[in-house]
């Protein structure tokens, strides 16, 4: 699997690898000792936390993950999902073009490996309580919003260049 060039450029422009690595290193198993992870959680309370950060989220019981309301911007549709297990917060970004072509649809752990090396094992953040959860999601949303803005800028620039024959 290769990343779409526009996706890759946007990720590089927002220093994605460094930012996710910093998030992962801070919210790590070293910080949250085994047995102290937030393993059992109140899904309604997680939804309240997400709503307080300004996002609308739903829980998918069948697939056991939370997803933000899809966001359409021009010919692109952005999505953000997350799941929690054993105190680890798995973050997943989706991006589709209007022609239904999937440009991105994987977890941030895999994106790191695609950008760096298959051996790179920057882990999902590990949390011990709801405050950790809120703080991780706040950072994740900042990265996501930065990515969307940068991606749209790059896509617009490339579309402009293509329409002018460059």
N, C-alpha and C positions, 0 to 999 in steps of 0.2 A: 504494500500500500504506500502510495506517495501522496504527499500533501499538494493540493492545488497551489500554484505559484503565488496567487494573491493571498491565500491563507497563510502560507509560509512567510511572505513579506510582512504581513500585518503582525504575525506573532513575533517576528524579529524586531519590528519597529516598537513594540510595546515591552521589549525585554522579557518576553514570556518565560523563557527558561530560567533566568535569574530570579524572577518574581515567584514562580512556582516552587523553585528549589528553596528559596528563603521561607516560604510558607510551610513547606514540607519539613524543613529542618527545624523550624521553631515548634510546630505542632507535630512532634515526633514521639516514637515509643520511648525515647530517653526522657522526655518531659512528662509523659503519662505512663507510669509504671503498669506492668501487666496486672490486670484485675481492677484497675482504676478507670478503665475506658468507659465512656458513656455507651453501654451496650443496649440497654433497654431504655426506650425514650417514648415520650408522649408526642405522637404525630401531630395532634392538634396544636400543641405548644410550639413545635417546630414551624408549623404553618404561620402561627401568630408572629414568631420571630422574623420569618421571611417577609410577612406583610409589613411589619414595623420598619423593615429596611426599604420598603417602597416597591415590593414585587408581589405579583399575584401567583400563587402556587397551588397545585393540586396533587393529591396522592393517588398513585396508580396501585391499587391493591393487588391486581393480578400479577404485575411485574415487579412490585415492591420497590418503587422509586417515586420520588417527588419530581414534578416538572413545572417549570414556569410557563405561563401563557406564551404561545409562539408569538414572535414579533416580526411583522412584515415591514420591510423597508425597500420600496421600489420592487425590483425583481428578486429580492433575497428574503429568505425566511430564516430567522435565528431561533435557536432553541437552547435551553439550559435545563439539565436534569441533574439530580443527585440522589445517591442512596447512602445508607449508613448501615454498617455491619461491624461488629466487634470494635466500635469506637472509631472506625476509619470512615472518613467522608470521601466517597467517590464522586468526582465532579465530571460531568459529561457535557460537551458542547456539540450542538448540531447546526448545520448551515446548509440550506438548499437554495438552488437557483430556481427561477420561475419555471424552467423546463423540467423541474423535478430532479435535476441532477444533484446528487449529494456531494457537497464540497467538503464537508466535515461531519463526522458522526461517531465520535469516540471519546473515551475518557482522557483526562489531562495527562495521566500516567503514560498512555500510549503516544500522545502528541509529543511529549518530552523525548521518548525513544525515537520517534520519526525525525525530530529536529537534531538530535545529538547522535546517539548510538543505541543499537538494540540491547546493549549491556547496561545502559544507564538505568539505575533502579531508584529514581527519586520516588519515594512512596507517597501514597495518599496521606493527607493530614490525619492525625489521631487526636481525638478530643476526649476530655474527661467530664465536661459539664456543658450546660446550655450557654454559658458565657463564652466558652471556647467555640461552640458551634456558631454563635452570632458573629464572633470575631473572624472566624475562618470564612464564613459566608460573605461578610462585608468585604474582605480582601478579594474573594473569588468574584464577586459582582463587580468590583472596581476593574479587575483584569478583564472580565467579560465585556463590560461597557467600553473599555479602552480598545479591546479587540474589534468590537462592532464598528466603532467610529473609524478606526484605522483601516479596517477591511473595506468599508464603504468608500473611503477616500481613494484607496488604491484601485478599487474596481471602477470608480468613476474616471480616474486618470487613465486607466488602461482602455476603457471604453471610448474616451475622448481621442486617445492616440490612434486606436483602431479605426474610428470613424473618419479620421483625417489622413488615413493611409500611411501612418508611421509605424 
